[in-house]
Amino acid sequence: MSFWNKLVTFLTPLPSGKRAKNAKGQFIADDKSTPHINEAYVDGKKPVKKRKPRTGYGKSARIKE
């Protein structure tokens, strides 16, 4: 990773993941006519999903006796 990419990733905040709500307290849906902004979240960015750790190695790794 270049120096510039490291600097940009350091300075840009992570998405908060907080959903936007209207005056009634209901969640706001994303407006599909604006593809670069996600209105469903407060900061306009969808949070990144965390990958689940792999558990086990499947049937081939089991020892049968």
Secondary structure, DSSP 8 states (H G I E B T S, - for coil): --HHHHHHHHHS------B-B-TTS-B----TT-TT--TTBTTS--------------GGGS---
